[in-house]
Amino acid sequence: MGAPKFFIISGTSGSGKSIALQVLEDLGFYCIDNLPASLVPEMAARVLGNDTTHHNCAISIDSRNQDFIGDLKSNFDSLDAFNVETRVIFLDANDTTLLKRYSETRRKHPLSDEDTSLIEAIHKERELLKYLDSIADRRINTSTTTPHELRTIIRDESVQDNGRAVTLLFESFGFKYGNPTDVDFMFDVRCLPNPHWQPELRPLTGLDDPVIQFLQSQALTQEMLTHIQNFVEHWLPHFIKDNRNYITVGIGCTGGQHRSVYLVSQLHAHFYQNKNIHTLARHRELRH
């Protein structure tokens, strides 16, 4: 079964940590919410140190227990004594999104009080959790992510093959809905022929055969596909050598419906053949 997985979930309040922990619990992880960092070594010893029915474990650490955050580095270093695959996932969202979510739920921020405004509490929280953010294996910005999409992201994180060197995510998006905030590379494909101007193709997407046939017949589209493919193939080994384990490539067109979707599906199909790479595809604007 391989080494047990030990996930540490952290991030700003309102960014989706509860959803992340719920997904891992549904996947069979032994989950503990809001664990004081000083108890991490003891908890790991109890759950992972001996024979146990709980093969994988996940904990969340956040500012609700600010007095017990403690020396995070020394507590996490102690995990080296266990044969576990440790991953730190840090969730965040922009200030505007967090303020909106608190306004909608009418919840009280754990660090806000009569002397501390909500926005001040958010900034203070990021400062408290700075170390966790700096060591995170995966940072997820949920500003434009739906709960359903976040569940999919966490589920993908939990099932990564230990033998694969890197996870490569291709994500399509529409520039008119805003740039993605958590991509490593971004390609603008708005210069390509647009199926939107073909009345019979307008209601379709880049996953539908008529659109695929249209774009495959365009030399410029195939040239762009080859260039992006070659770029990723050239630089990916260098990122793997630098111990990067998650690379996100964003492909954007105007509405995120035709050209970017087509290119992402083609890139995913190409890199999926490489058994050393865990390849994923997401289409941000194709939400059902």
Backbone torsions as a table, in degrees:
resi	resn	phi	psi	omega
1	MET	NA	-11.9	-178.4
2	GLY	81.9	178.3	-178.7
3	ALA	-67.1	146.2	175.6
4	PRO	-61.4	153.1	177.4
5	LYS	-100.6	134.6	179.0
6	PHE	-124.4	106.4	-176.7
7	PHE	-102.1	134.3	174.2
8	ILE	-113.1	115.7	-178.6
9	ILE	-102.8	127.0	177.9
10	SER	-146.9	177.9	178.9
11	GLY	141.6	-175.4	-177.2
12	THR	-73.6	149.6	177.1
13	SER	-65.2	130.0	-179.0
14	GLY	95.5	1.3	-177.2
15	SER	-91.6	-9.1	176.6
16	GLY	116.2	17.2	-177.3
17	LYS	-63.2	-38.8	-179.2
18	SER	-62.8	-40.6	177.5
19	ILE	-62.3	-44.1	-179.2
20	ALA	-59.8	-44.7	-178.8
21	LEU	-67.4	-38.1	178.2
22	GLN	-62.8	-40.1	178.7
23	VAL	-62.2	-46.3	-179.2
24	LEU	-64.3	-37.1	177.4
25	GLU	-63.9	-40.8	177.9
26	ASP	-64.0	-26.4	-179.7
27	LEU	-88.5	6.1	175.4
28	GLY	97.2	5.7	176.2
29	PHE	-73.1	144.7	170.5
30	TYR	-83.1	113.5	-169.8
31	CYS	-112.8	139.7	176.1
32	ILE	-129.7	122.3	-178.8
33	ASP	-91.9	136.6	173.4
34	ASN	58.7	52.5	179.8
35	LEU	-86.0	128.5	173.6
36	PRO	-57.6	134.6	-175.8
37	ALA	-59.4	-31.2	-178.7
38	SER	-65.1	-18.1	-179.1
39	LEU	-94.9	-0.6	-178.5
40	VAL	-58.1	-49.0	-179.7
41	PRO	-60.3	-43.1	-179.4
42	GLU	-64.9	-42.5	179.8
43	MET	-64.6	-41.7	179.0
44	ALA	-62.8	-39.6	179.3
45	ALA	-63.3	-40.0	-178.2
46	ARG	-71.6	-42.8	-172.5
47	VAL	-88.8	-34.6	-172.7
48	LEU	-112.2	-16.0	-172.4
49	GLY	-75.3	-23.8	-177.7
50	ASN	-127.2	178.2	174.9
51	ASP	-60.2	134.1	-176.6
52	THR	-154.2	154.5	177.0
53	THR	-78.0	-13.6	-180.0
54	HIS	-94.9	101.1	-176.9
55	HIS	-77.3	-35.5	-178.2
56	ASN	-120.8	152.9	-176.5
57	CYS	-140.7	147.4	176.2
58	ALA	-140.2	139.1	176.3
59	ILE	-130.5	154.6	172.1
60	SER	-115.5	139.6	177.3
61	ILE	-127.6	123.8	-179.1
62	ASP	-149.2	-172.6	-171.3
63	SER	-79.0	-4.3	177.8
64	ARG	-61.8	-24.5	-178.8
65	ASN	-118.1	48.9	-170.9
66	GLN	-59.1	-30.7	-179.5
67	ASP	-71.5	-12.6	-175.4
68	PHE	-119.9	16.6	176.2
69	ILE	-65.3	-42.5	170.8
70	GLY	65.4	-159.3	-179.2
71	ASP	-83.8	90.6	-174.9
72	LEU	-60.5	-42.5	-175.0
73	LYS	-61.6	-49.6	-177.5
74	SER	-66.0	-36.9	179.0
75	ASN	-66.9	-38.4	179.3
76	PHE	-75.6	-33.3	177.8
77	ASP	-60.4	-29.0	-178.6
78	SER	-67.2	-17.2	179.5
79	LEU	-69.6	-15.8	179.4
80	ASP	-62.8	-19.5	-179.3
81	ALA	-72.6	-14.5	-178.3
82	PHE	-107.0	145.9	177.7
83	ASN	-83.5	76.4	-177.3
84	VAL	-130.6	153.5	172.9
85	GLU	-92.7	105.3	-176.1
86	THR	-96.4	130.7	177.4
87	ARG	-133.0	131.5	176.2
88	VAL	-104.9	123.0	178.8
89	ILE	-115.1	122.0	-177.4
90	PHE	-114.0	123.1	-179.8
91	LEU	-106.3	142.8	178.4
92	ASP	-153.5	168.4	173.9
93	ALA	-149.3	163.5	-179.3
94	ASN	-71.4	163.4	-175.1
95	ASP	-57.8	-43.0	-178.0
96	THR	-59.8	-43.5	-179.8
97	THR	-65.8	-44.3	-179.8
98	LEU	-63.5	-41.6	178.1
99	LEU	-62.5	-40.3	-179.9
100	LYS	-65.7	-42.3	-179.2
101	ARG	-65.0	-39.6	178.1
102	TYR	-68.7	-34.4	178.1
103	SER	-66.5	-38.8	-177.7
104	GLU	-72.4	-37.4	-176.8
105	THR	-90.1	-17.4	-177.9
106	ARG	59.0	29.0	175.8
107	ARG	-83.2	158.1	177.1
108	LYS	-96.1	131.7	177.1
109	HIS	-68.4	137.9	-176.7
110	PRO	-60.1	-20.8	-177.9
111	LEU	-106.9	0.9	-179.7
112	SER	-89.5	145.9	176.0
113	ASP	-152.8	-167.5	-176.0
114	GLU	-66.4	-18.1	179.5
115	ASP	-105.7	-4.9	-175.9
116	THR	-127.1	116.8	179.3
117	SER	-72.7	168.3	-178.7
118	LEU	-62.0	-45.3	-178.7
119	ILE	-67.1	-34.9	176.1
120	GLU	-66.6	-37.5	178.8
121	ALA	-65.2	-39.6	178.9
122	ILE	-62.8	-44.3	-179.8
123	HIS	-67.7	-37.9	178.1
124	LYS	-65.1	-38.2	-179.9
125	GLU	-63.6	-44.1	178.4
126	ARG	-60.0	-37.7	179.2
127	GLU	-65.8	-42.0	178.8
128	LEU	-61.9	-34.7	-174.3
129	LEU	-100.5	15.3	-174.8
130	LYS	-57.7	-40.2	-178.1
131	TYR	-64.0	-43.8	179.1
132	LEU	-62.3	-39.6	177.9
133	ASP	-62.6	-38.8	-175.8
134	SER	-71.0	-27.0	-178.0
135	ILE	-102.4	2.8	-175.1
136	ALA	-60.3	135.6	173.2
137	ASP	-77.3	-27.0	-178.5
138	ARG	-144.8	123.0	175.2
139	ARG	-107.8	127.5	-176.4
140	ILE	-120.6	118.2	175.7
141	ASN	-93.4	117.4	-174.4
142	THR	-100.3	16.3	-176.5
143	SER	-56.2	-39.4	-179.0
144	THR	-117.1	19.1	-176.3
145	THR	-100.7	129.8	176.9
146	THR	-78.8	158.7	176.3
147	PRO	-54.9	-38.6	179.2
148	HIS	-63.2	-43.2	179.5
149	GLU	-66.3	-37.9	178.9
150	LEU	-65.0	-40.3	177.2
151	ARG	-59.4	-41.2	178.8
152	THR	-64.7	-42.0	179.8
153	ILE	-61.3	-47.1	-179.3
154	ILE	-66.1	-38.6	178.3
155	ARG	-62.5	-41.9	177.9
156	ASP	-63.6	-39.1	178.5
157	GLU	-60.6	-38.3	-173.2
158	SER	-75.7	-21.2	-175.0
159	VAL	-108.2	13.1	176.6
160	GLN	-57.9	136.2	177.7
161	ASP	-72.5	128.3	-178.9
162	ASN	-60.8	-28.2	-176.7
163	GLY	-81.8	-7.4	-178.5
164	ARG	-92.0	139.7	-170.8
165	ALA	-73.8	-32.3	-171.5
166	VAL	-156.2	152.4	170.0
167	THR	-102.0	127.4	-177.4
168	LEU	-116.1	113.0	-178.8
169	LEU	-107.6	125.0	171.4
170	PHE	-103.0	127.3	-176.1
171	GLU	-128.2	124.1	174.4
172	SER	-89.0	151.1	179.2
173	PHE	-158.4	165.8	176.6
174	GLY	-109.6	126.9	-178.8
175	PHE	-60.8	-30.0	-177.3
176	LYS	-71.4	-10.7	176.4
177	TYR	-102.8	5.1	178.2
178	GLY	105.9	147.5	178.7
179	ASN	-73.2	143.1	172.7
180	PRO	-66.4	148.2	-174.4
181	THR	-103.6	-7.5	-174.0
182	ASP	-126.6	38.9	176.6
183	VAL	-104.2	151.6	177.4
184	ASP	-88.7	-34.9	177.1
185	PHE	-133.2	142.4	179.5
186	MET	-131.1	127.9	179.1
187	PHE	-117.3	130.7	179.3
188	ASP	-97.2	115.3	-176.8
189	VAL	-112.6	23.3	-180.0
190	ARG	-69.0	-11.5	179.2
191	CYS	-79.5	-8.4	-176.5
192	LEU	-81.9	156.8	176.4
193	PRO	-54.0	135.1	-171.1
194	ASN	-105.2	115.4	177.5
195	PRO	-61.6	-17.0	-179.6
196	HIS	-56.7	-30.9	-176.7
197	TRP	-83.8	0.9	172.5
198	GLN	-99.6	109.0	-173.9
199	PRO	-50.6	-38.1	-177.5
200	GLU	-74.9	-18.3	-179.0
201	LEU	-98.7	-16.5	-172.7
202	ARG	-54.7	-45.6	-177.5
203	PRO	-78.2	-5.9	-177.4
204	LEU	-89.9	179.7	177.7
205	THR	-127.5	174.6	179.1
206	GLY	-68.7	0.0	175.7
207	LEU	-97.7	-7.6	-178.0
208	ASP	-90.8	142.3	-174.1
209	ASP	-56.1	-44.0	180.0
210	PRO	-60.4	-38.3	178.1
211	VAL	-69.8	-42.1	178.3
212	ILE	-58.5	-46.0	-179.6
213	GLN	-64.1	-39.4	178.7
214	PHE	-62.0	-48.3	-176.6
215	LEU	-71.7	-33.1	177.6
216	GLN	-67.1	-23.5	-179.6
217	SER	-83.9	-5.4	-178.0
218	GLN	-96.6	115.5	-177.3
219	ALA	-59.7	-37.1	-178.2
220	LEU	-65.1	-38.0	179.1
221	THR	-65.4	-43.8	-179.6
222	GLN	-67.3	-33.1	177.0
223	GLU	-66.6	-42.9	177.5
224	MET	-62.2	-43.1	179.3
225	LEU	-59.5	-44.5	-179.8
226	THR	-64.9	-40.7	-178.8
227	HIS	-66.0	-44.4	179.2
228	ILE	-65.2	-42.7	179.1
229	GLN	-59.3	-46.5	-179.5
230	ASN	-66.3	-38.0	178.6
231	PHE	-61.0	-49.0	-178.7
232	VAL	-64.4	-42.7	-179.9
233	GLU	-63.1	-35.1	-179.2
234	HIS	-71.7	-43.9	-171.0
235	TRP	-92.4	-20.2	-177.2
236	LEU	-57.6	-44.3	178.8
237	PRO	-59.1	-32.0	179.9
238	HIS	-70.1	-36.7	177.2
239	PHE	-70.8	-37.4	176.5
240	ILE	-62.9	-42.0	178.1
241	LYS	-61.8	-29.1	179.8
242	ASP	-87.9	13.2	176.9
243	ASN	66.8	26.2	172.4
244	ARG	-79.9	131.5	-178.0
245	ASN	-116.2	4.3	178.3
246	TYR	-149.4	118.6	-179.9
247	ILE	-123.4	128.3	178.8
248	THR	-113.9	127.6	178.6
249	VAL	-114.6	116.1	179.2
250	GLY	-94.8	133.5	176.8
251	ILE	-120.1	117.3	-174.2
252	GLY	-119.1	135.8	168.6
253	CYS	-121.8	-164.7	-174.3
254	THR	-66.5	-54.3	-176.1
255	GLY	-109.1	-4.6	179.7
256	GLY	69.8	31.0	-175.1
257	GLN	-116.8	-38.0	-173.0
258	HIS	-113.0	-75.8	-170.5
259	ARG	-63.6	-48.9	-178.3
260	SER	-66.0	-36.9	179.4
261	VAL	-65.3	-43.9	178.3
262	TYR	-60.1	-48.8	-177.4
263	LEU	-64.2	-40.4	178.7
264	VAL	-62.9	-43.0	-179.7
265	SER	-64.7	-37.0	178.3
266	GLN	-69.6	-42.3	178.6
267	LEU	-65.1	-41.4	178.4
268	HIS	-60.7	-45.0	-179.5
269	ALA	-62.1	-37.5	-179.2
270	HIS	-68.7	-50.9	-174.5
271	PHE	-78.1	-19.1	178.4
272	TYR	-63.0	-24.0	-179.9
273	GLN	-69.8	-19.8	179.7
274	ASN	-81.8	110.9	-174.9
275	LYS	-72.0	-9.2	177.5
276	ASN	-91.3	-1.5	-178.2
277	ILE	-122.9	130.6	174.4
278	HIS	-90.1	105.3	-170.8
279	THR	-104.5	132.0	-179.3
280	LEU	-127.2	156.0	175.6
281	ALA	-134.8	134.2	175.4
282	ARG	-135.3	147.7	179.1
283	HIS	-122.9	100.6	-170.5
284	ARG	-59.6	-37.0	-173.9
285	GLU	-91.1	-8.0	-179.9
286	LEU	-94.2	64.9	-178.0
287	ARG	-93.3	132.8	-178.9
288	HIS	-112.2	NA	NA
